[in-house]
Amino acid sequence: MKMLVSLALTALAALAPAASEGAPDQRRDQQEAWDQRRTGRILPLRDIEARVIPKMRGAQYIGFDFDSVSAIYTLKFLRDGTVIWVEVDGRSGQIVGRTGN
């Protein structure tokens, strides 16, 4: 039993670095988004959501991503089993792209 537990812990330890590799980039994007929002270079997420979500009737809002380099929010929706991505310019609030139905 001890050997089985030891193997399981070893396997988990081996996976830990791979699981956390994206974390620094995500924190950097979050910090950049916060800085841009604080200085008024981008609109708050809540403003973006208030503009886009009402246009997506019949779709469930799943969440968002933010690209700090392009200042693009990507809002994700689900409708009838299809994922829809709506890209919004964080500076102007204008929809600049959409995939899905």
KOLTOR-955837 format. One record per atom (N, C-alpha, C): atom name; x, z, y. Coordinates in steps of 0.05 Angstrom, whole numbers. Atoms other than C-alpha are relative to their C-alpha. Layout:
<sites>
@atom: CA; x: X; z: Z; y: Y
...
</sites>
This chain:
<sites>
@atom: N; x: 16; z: 0; y: -24
@atom: CA; x: 0; z: 0; y: 0
@atom: C; x: 17; z: 0; y: 25
@atom: N; x: -18; z: -1; y: -23
@atom: CA; x: 57; z: 18; y: 48
@atom: C; x: 12; z: -28; y: 6
@atom: N; x: -12; z: 26; y: -3
@atom: CA; x: 88; z: -50; y: 35
@atom: C; x: -19; z: -20; y: 13
@atom: N; x: 21; z: 17; y: -11
@atom: CA; x: 23; z: -86; y: 51
@atom: C; x: -4; z: 5; y: 30
@atom: N; x: 3; z: -7; y: -28
@atom: CA; x: 15; z: -48; y: 117
@atom: C; x: 25; z: -9; y: 16
@atom: N; x: -25; z: 8; y: -13
@atom: CA; x: 88; z: -61; y: 134
@atom: C; x: 0; z: -31; y: 5
@atom: N; x: 1; z: 29; y: -3
@atom: CA; x: 79; z: -136; y: 122
@atom: C; x: -20; z: -8; y: 21
@atom: N; x: 21; z: 6; y: -20
@atom: CA; x: 16; z: -137; y: 164
@atom: C; x: 11; z: 6; y: 28
@atom: N; x: -12; z: -7; y: -26
@atom: CA; x: 52; z: -102; y: 222
@atom: C; x: 22; z: -19; y: 8
@atom: N; x: -21; z: 19; y: -5
@atom: CA; x: 111; z: -148; y: 216
@atom: C; x: -12; z: -27; y: 9
@atom: N; x: 13; z: 26; y: -7
@atom: CA; x: 65; z: -209; y: 219
@atom: C; x: -11; z: 2; y: 28
@atom: N; x: 11; z: -4; y: -27
@atom: CA; x: 30; z: -181; y: 281
@atom: C; x: 21; z: 0; y: 21
@atom: N; x: -23; z: -1; y: -19
@atom: CA; x: 96; z: -166; y: 315
@atom: C; x: 11; z: -28; y: 5
@atom: N; x: -11; z: 27; y: -3
@atom: CA; x: 119; z: -237; y: 302
@atom: C; x: -18; z: -17; y: 18
@atom: N; x: 19; z: 16; y: -16
@atom: CA; x: 56; z: -265; y: 335
@atom: C; x: -1; z: 10; y: 29
@atom: N; x: 3; z: -11; y: -27
@atom: CA; x: 59; z: -220; y: 397
@atom: C; x: 14; z: -16; y: 21
@atom: N; x: -12; z: 16; y: -22
@atom: CA; x: 110; z: -261; y: 437
@atom: C; x: -14; z: -26; y: 5
@atom: N; x: 14; z: 25; y: -4
@atom: CA; x: 72; z: -325; y: 425
@atom: C; x: -26; z: 4; y: 14
@atom: N; x: 26; z: -5; y: -13
@atom: CA; x: 6; z: -294; y: 446
@atom: C; x: 3; z: 6; y: 29
@atom: N; x: -2; z: -8; y: -28
@atom: CA; x: 34; z: -269; y: 512
@atom: C; x: 15; z: -20; y: 17
@atom: N; x: -16; z: 19; y: -15
@atom: CA; x: 74; z: -331; y: 532
@atom: C; x: -15; z: -11; y: 25
@atom: N; x: 15; z: 10; y: -22
@atom: CA; x: 18; z: -356; y: 578
@atom: C; x: -6; z: 20; y: 22
@atom: N; x: 8; z: -21; y: -18
@atom: CA; x: 8; z: -290; y: 612
@atom: C; x: 15; z: -1; y: 27
@atom: N; x: -13; z: 2; y: -26
@atom: CA; x: 62; z: -297; y: 667
@atom: C; x: -11; z: -23; y: 17
@atom: N; x: 11; z: 22; y: -16
@atom: CA; x: 35; z: -365; y: 688
@atom: C; x: -28; z: 6; y: 10
@atom: N; x: 27; z: -7; y: -8
@atom: CA; x: -36; z: -339; y: 689
@atom: C; x: 1; z: 20; y: 23
@atom: N; x: -3; z: -19; y: -22
@atom: CA; x: -15; z: -280; y: 732
@atom: C; x: 9; z: -13; y: 26
@atom: N; x: -10; z: 15; y: -23
@atom: CA; x: 22; z: -327; y: 778
@atom: C; x: -22; z: -16; y: 14
@atom: N; x: 23; z: 15; y: -10
@atom: CA; x: -40; z: -371; y: 786
@atom: C; x: -19; z: 19; y: 14
@atom: N; x: 18; z: -19; y: -12
@atom: CA; x: -83; z: -310; y: 799
@atom: C; x: 10; z: 10; y: 27
@atom: N; x: -12; z: -10; y: -24
@atom: CA; x: -35; z: -284; y: 851
@atom: C; x: -1; z: -22; y: 22
@atom: N; x: 1; z: 22; y: -20
@atom: CA; x: -31; z: -353; y: 885
@atom: C; x: -28; z: -4; y: 10
@atom: N; x: 28; z: 3; y: -8
@atom: CA; x: -107; z: -358; y: 885
@atom: C; x: -8; z: 22; y: 20
@atom: N; x: 6; z: -23; y: -18
@atom: CA; x: -112; z: -289; y: 916
@atom: C; x: 12; z: -4; y: 27
@atom: N; x: -14; z: 4; y: -25
@atom: CA; x: -60; z: -306; y: 969
@atom: C; x: -14; z: -23; y: 16
@atom: N; x: 14; z: 22; y: -14
@atom: CA; x: -95; z: -372; y: 986
@atom: C; x: -27; z: 8; y: 11
@atom: N; x: 27; z: -10; y: -9
@atom: CA; x: -163; z: -338; y: 990
@atom: C; x: 3; z: 18; y: 24
@atom: N; x: -4; z: -20; y: -21
@atom: CA; x: -136; z: -282; y: 1033
@atom: C; x: 7; z: -14; y: 27
@atom: N; x: -9; z: 14; y: -24
@atom: CA; x: -105; z: -331; y: 1083
@atom: C; x: -20; z: -21; y: 9
@atom: N; x: 21; z: 19; y: -8
@atom: CA; x: -168; z: -374; y: 1085
@atom: C; x: 6; z: -29; y: -7
@atom: N; x: -6; z: 28; y: 8
@atom: CA; x: -137; z: -436; y: 1053
@atom: C; x: -19; z: -10; y: -21
@atom: N; x: 20; z: 9; y: 20
@atom: CA; x: -189; z: -437; y: 997
@atom: C; x: -25; z: 18; y: 4
@atom: N; x: 25; z: -14; y: -1
@atom: CA; x: -261; z: -415; y: 992
@atom: C; x: -1; z: 21; y: -22
@atom: N; x: 3; z: -20; y: 22
@atom: CA; x: -280; z: -353; y: 952
@atom: C; x: -15; z: -13; y: -24
@atom: N; x: 13; z: 9; y: 24
@atom: CA; x: -302; z: -366; y: 881
@atom: C; x: -30; z: 2; y: 2
@atom: N; x: 29; z: -5; y: -2
@atom: CA; x: -371; z: -337; y: 896
@atom: C; x: -13; z: -22; y: 17
@atom: N; x: 10; z: 22; y: -16
@atom: CA; x: -381; z: -391; y: 950
@atom: C; x: -1; z: -25; y: -16
@atom: N; x: 0; z: 24; y: 18
@atom: CA; x: -361; z: -446; y: 901
@atom: C; x: -22; z: 2; y: -20
@atom: N; x: 21; z: -3; y: 20
@atom: CA; x: -407; z: -418; y: 848
@atom: C; x: -28; z: -4; y: 13
@atom: N; x: 26; z: 2; y: -14
@atom: CA; x: -465; z: -413; y: 898
@atom: C; x: -7; z: -29; y: 6
@atom: N; x: 5; z: 28; y: -6
@atom: CA; x: -457; z: -487; y: 914
@atom: C; x: -5; z: -17; y: -25
@atom: N; x: 1; z: 17; y: 24
@atom: CA; x: -449; z: -514; y: 843
@atom: C; x: -21; z: 9; y: -20
@atom: N; x: 18; z: -10; y: 21
@atom: CA; x: -490; z: -470; y: 796
@atom: C; x: -29; z: -10; y: 3
@atom: N; x: 28; z: 9; y: -3
@atom: CA; x: -558; z: -488; y: 826
@atom: C; x: -4; z: -30; y: -6
@atom: N; x: 2; z: 28; y: 7
@atom: CA; x: -542; z: -562; y: 815
@atom: C; x: 1; z: -6; y: -30
@atom: N; x: -4; z: 4; y: 29
@atom: CA; x: -531; z: -551; y: 741
@atom: C; x: -24; z: 11; y: -15
@atom: N; x: 24; z: -9; y: 13
@atom: CA; x: -603; z: -539; y: 720
@atom: C; x: 1; z: -5; y: -30
@atom: N; x: 0; z: 3; y: 29
@atom: CA; x: -611; z: -527; y: 646
@atom: C; x: 26; z: 5; y: -14
@atom: N; x: -26; z: -5; y: 12
@atom: CA; x: -538; z: -511; y: 636
@atom: C; x: 8; z: 30; y: 4
@atom: N; x: -9; z: -28; y: -1
@atom: CA; x: -507; z: -443; y: 621
@atom: C; x: 28; z: 0; y: 12
@atom: N; x: -26; z: -3; y: -13
@atom: CA; x: -449; z: -424; y: 666
@atom: C; x: 18; z: 17; y: -19
@atom: N; x: -18; z: -14; y: 18
@atom: CA; x: -390; z: -404; y: 622
@atom: C; x: 23; z: 15; y: 14
@atom: N; x: -22; z: -12; y: -14
@atom: CA; x: -334; z: -390; y: 671
@atom: C; x: 15; z: -21; y: 16
@atom: N; x: -16; z: 18; y: -17
@atom: CA; x: -279; z: -422; y: 712
@atom: C; x: 29; z: 2; y: -5
@atom: N; x: -29; z: -1; y: -1
@atom: CA; x: -206; z: -439; y: 717
@atom: C; x: 7; z: -8; y: 29
@atom: N; x: -10; z: 8; y: -27
@atom: CA; x: -165; z: -447; y: 781
@atom: C; x: 28; z: -10; y: -3
@atom: N; x: -27; z: 11; y: 0
@atom: CA; x: -105; z: -492; y: 790
@atom: C; x: 11; z: 4; y: 28
@atom: N; x: -11; z: -7; y: -26
@atom: CA; x: -64; z: -463; y: 847
@atom: C; x: 15; z: -22; y: 14
@atom: N; x: -15; z: 22; y: -12
@atom: CA; x: -23; z: -526; y: 857
@atom: C; x: -19; z: -20; y: 14
@atom: N; x: 18; z: 19; y: -12
@atom: CA; x: -82; z: -572; y: 869
@atom: C; x: -23; z: 13; y: 15
@atom: N; x: 22; z: -16; y: -12
@atom: CA; x: -130; z: -517; y: 894
@atom: C; x: -27; z: -10; y: -11
@atom: N; x: 24; z: 10; y: 12
@atom: CA; x: -182; z: -543; y: 845
@atom: C; x: -11; z: 22; y: -18
@atom: N; x: 15; z: -17; y: 18
@atom: CA; x: -234; z: -497; y: 813
@atom: C; x: -12; z: -18; y: -21
@atom: N; x: 14; z: 14; y: 21
@atom: CA; x: -259; z: -522; y: 746
@atom: C; x: -21; z: 19; y: -11
@atom: N; x: 22; z: -16; y: 11
@atom: CA; x: -327; z: -492; y: 730
@atom: C; x: -9; z: -12; y: -26
@atom: N; x: 7; z: 9; y: 26
@atom: CA; x: -348; z: -496; y: 658
@atom: C; x: -29; z: 8; y: -6
@atom: N; x: 28; z: -4; y: 7
@atom: CA; x: -420; z: -503; y: 634
@atom: C; x: -5; z: -10; y: -28
@atom: N; x: 9; z: 9; y: 26
@atom: CA; x: -456; z: -512; y: 568
@atom: C; x: -29; z: -8; y: 1
@atom: N; x: 27; z: 10; y: 0
@atom: CA; x: -518; z: -555; y: 560
@atom: C; x: -4; z: -15; y: -26
@atom: N; x: 7; z: 14; y: 25
@atom: CA; x: -548; z: -576; y: 493
@atom: C; x: 24; z: -4; y: -18
@atom: N; x: -23; z: 2; y: 17
@atom: CA; x: -483; z: -562; y: 456
@atom: C; x: 23; z: -16; y: 12
@atom: N; x: -21; z: 16; y: -13
@atom: CA; x: -441; z: -603; y: 505
@atom: C; x: 12; z: 16; y: 23
@atom: N; x: -14; z: -14; y: -22
@atom: CA; x: -388; z: -572; y: 550
@atom: C; x: 2; z: -20; y: 23
@atom: N; x: -2; z: 15; y: -25
@atom: CA; x: -390; z: -597; y: 622
@atom: C; x: 20; z: 13; y: 18
@atom: N; x: -20; z: -11; y: -19
@atom: CA; x: -331; z: -588; y: 669
@atom: C; x: -6; z: -12; y: 27
@atom: N; x: 5; z: 10; y: -28
@atom: CA; x: -344; z: -593; y: 744
@atom: C; x: 24; z: 9; y: 16
@atom: N; x: -23; z: -6; y: -17
@atom: CA; x: -282; z: -598; y: 788
@atom: C; x: -8; z: 1; y: 29
@atom: N; x: 8; z: -4; y: -28
@atom: CA; x: -289; z: -571; y: 858
@atom: C; x: 25; z: 5; y: 17
@atom: N; x: -22; z: -5; y: -19
@atom: CA; x: -240; z: -575; y: 916
@atom: C; x: -3; z: 27; y: 12
@atom: N; x: 1; z: -27; y: -9
@atom: CA; x: -225; z: -503; y: 933
@atom: C; x: 1; z: 2; y: 31
@atom: N; x: -3; z: -1; y: -29
@atom: CA; x: -211; z: -520; y: 1006
@atom: C; x: -27; z: -8; y: 14
@atom: N; x: 24; z: 10; y: -12
@atom: CA; x: -275; z: -559; y: 1021
@atom: C; x: -26; z: 8; y: -14
@atom: N; x: 24; z: -6; y: 16
@atom: CA; x: -323; z: -538; y: 966
@atom: C; x: -14; z: -25; y: -11
@atom: N; x: 12; z: 25; y: 9
@atom: CA; x: -337; z: -611; y: 950
@atom: C; x: 6; z: -4; y: -30
@atom: N; x: -4; z: 8; y: 28
@atom: CA; x: -347; z: -633; y: 877
@atom: C; x: 17; z: -25; y: 0
@atom: N; x: -19; z: 23; y: 1
@atom: CA; x: -289; z: -680; y: 862
@atom: C; x: 1; z: -14; y: -27
@atom: N; x: 0; z: 12; y: 27
@atom: CA; x: -300; z: -693; y: 788
@atom: C; x: -19; z: 15; y: -18
@atom: N; x: 18; z: -13; y: 19
@atom: CA; x: -345; z: -680; y: 729
@atom: C; x: 3; z: -15; y: -27
@atom: N; x: 0; z: 12; y: 27
@atom: CA; x: -341; z: -692; y: 654
@atom: C; x: -23; z: 12; y: -16
@atom: N; x: 23; z: -9; y: 16
@atom: CA; x: -397; z: -686; y: 603
@atom: C; x: -26; z: -9; y: 13
@atom: N; x: 27; z: 10; y: -10
@atom: CA; x: -472; z: -695; y: 615
@atom: C; x: -10; z: 17; y: 22
</sites>
